[in-house]
């Protein structure tokens, strides 16, 4: 790019306005704040997804927030890329975590991460394999950790969705609309997604067949609209699998992950996102205690 | 009984003189000239009188007149300017306003007072208003007005009665009003009368001069950033039709300067200009037509291009930003003096504000392969568009029924088209894909009628009652706006005032309330499904006007707001559509608010030492469901302003004038970060995962304050110098003389331990506003 002709103007502009917004002296930010537990718990009725509880704490500004634990190597196009892996210093590894429901109590035990790429570890799991959650059931969470107030949570698990594959065409295309049907449920919202199983084709940005949609479970159907794209350049030989997934969720999950945090604070001068600290289905700390159930369908994606 | 009426004008220029005292000597009969210089003295018995007119800065006018029974006499008074102030009683405009006005919270600043305040680069009417009690700035970079808890979009800003929707240049650093053309800035901080509506905060009517009716004159001004020129003169008398005209213009010259010194190679991508035209035509003694035009635009135009050739082919790419924004207004006023006691004004105006932001990227590739040529063209552009087209028709009749009652009535029709949109477009050789995620268009109409009576109950007690009816088309409903004012004269130098009124507003700005910088206002009409925003003002005041022409004023106010709309920031889930849509403008909080305060003003407008001292104690609270009650970004508890102009004594210098302004105030509120917390987002690929983000944990909204604000500005003007036949003044302005660090916001950064690589420990530094700066310029007349 030829920036030479802009150099003089940039110079004069900087002379005129560079002093107009001066940086002051940097100082360590110290705040009198007492950390609390920050708990993320999911009860999953999907056999492919384990129920888990992550126990963190909030941290002070003066303490380290992340710990360097190692290097992750990613190979791309026959080249190795090295990524530093950090682990939150806020992880609580010695909490007592239990979920009660249907008259029983189930302990969740901490499973540590052995390798940096084990993103699903450093979490509390049902290591004994005795926790089999049921739909429409109330579950209570209790987390205690030394030095922190006890956190409690409550939810009612959703109904398990059923996609009706006999009424959906086996092969679909983004150039034609197609209908997805499920067994109607009395109430609640669902999250409907379409995803390529394994991306073998380079789709232009904005032209992928993927979609996300919040649906009313009472309606029982959704018509995926046509996507107007120019023809893809790459040609694939293998069959493209397209996965339709309908996820039902409890009210806590919906409010936290779908509605999101309202009244958020934004400031482009902060070099980080912000949160005012949500407690959804949680008392005594921050976080979310929610539940999901899913149903999947595998379709063939035509050109 | 007879009536004497006429106009009071400056003999040298023909400019009307407002608030001149016109009276019959040795009687109690008299009147003050209004904003147009027009005066009426009613119920004059037959006899011989001496007619006098006085105004500070002018020689007293005296004329012997003989009044016969039942006559309407038109006398046009020409006052001659004088430097010497004699022993005779001379009345200031301030004194007249003190005696005549019932409304509280009204201040008028003339051109001299506006120029008193040392400005950022040049004098600016908004920055002068920011020095008044009850008025605050958001920050040093903005000339926008925050008035008694109201935000800038709640103010009605007019130029010669025409609404101006985004009256700023360069993101608010300057107002769009060229001070050289200004006669007066009439400002109501609250409790404004029934003739004004459509806003809940304050009223500012910037009134331009009419133009010299005697000869062609001009002036110019060159500062570090802009060059201004003004020329005015008479319209030659033709069959009894005469008048005046005034043209003024201003432009930044940095782009031309860069282009010149780089011989066309350099580009400075930004400039602004504005120009104003005002023409008055007196068809006869009773009919006048006035045409006003104001055009002002900011243009940002940045582009860069690149071309590479190699053995495979050619690639040409270009990207740029085109961003024009500005106001165009036109207005035509017909003034008809139906009888000495009845004056009618009909006004037709159009005001258009628009901004068009386009970012574009264009890439053309040409490949050669053996004997074939392949082309790949891709173009991407994203555009934001906001426009308002306002067409207003207004009629007002002022009837001085008798000595006790002045009745004002009028009608207003305002048609506004709002268009706010965003568009993305991708174009290749054979396909165009476009998306318009935001497309808000509405057409609104406000029909208003009002009536008001100013009643002099007795010498001590005055009352002003008015009622305004407003019909808003999208609601198909009539809103009532009562306005009441009372004034009790304890003596001829002391009075108490009380005002109360209700005010509705049917348009809003959809800007993020947390933004540090606001480049432009995004206006939109109030949607059909949202209730009208409404405010009530209650004001109590006490005024004392000293024999040495110093005004002392104490006022306390309470303002209540309902159904304010605050933009919900970030991604918003639209409940009724089951869709997740990320658009910048689609949902609002229904916000309540209230504000109260105490203001003190001491103002001296005559003598070698002039200026004012203002102090404000104020609190404002807003409510939104997720945040509860909080102080908005513009809330400042204590504000002290001091503005002075000193003409140095002759033994020091006979042509030096010094100006100064001091502002000291509490810090604005901000939302502090208090810690860190992880949050989670779902990520479906197609398996369900959840990824974690480490974010700053913030405390309750706006629960902390920046350090106190302090700024001292000085100005020195050397007057009445000559270069050939041209008279000129040179000036130097020093901004933030003490270099006090006033924080706009805080920057934050995270320390990284170099040995372990651990990240943590947050540091912050204030991002300060204006440092010490020096500006200089020249003002000349011809």
Interface residues (C-beta under 8 A of the other chain):
Chain A: X1 X2 X3 X4 X5 X6 X7 X8 X9 X12 X13 X16 X19 X20 X21 X22 X23 X24 X25 X26 X27 X28 X29 X31 X33 X35 X38 X40 X42 X46 X48 X49 X56 X58 X59 X60 X61 X62 X63 X64 X65 X66 X67 X68 X84 X86 X88 X89 X90 X119 X189 X193 X195 X196 X197 X206 X212 X213 X214 X215 X216 X228 X229 X230 X243 X245 X247 X256 X257 X258 X259 X260 X261 X262 X263 X264 X265 X266 X267 X268 X269 X270 X271 X272 X273 X274 X275 X276 X277 X278 X286 X288 X292 X294 X296
Chain B: X141 X224 X225 X254 X258 X261 X262 X265 X266 X267 X268 X269 X304 X305 X306 X426 X428 X430 X431 X433 X512 X514 X516 X568 X569 X570 X571 X573 X578 X579 X580 X589 X624 X625 X626 X627 X671 X672 X673 X674 X675 X676 X677 X678 X679 X680 X681 X682 X684 X685 X686 X687 X688 X689 X690 X692 X693 X694 X695 X696 X697 X698 X701 X741 X743 X744 X745 X746 X747 X748 X749 X750 X753 X756 X757 X758 X759 X760 X761 X762 X763 X764 X765 X766 X767 X768 X769 X770 X771 X773
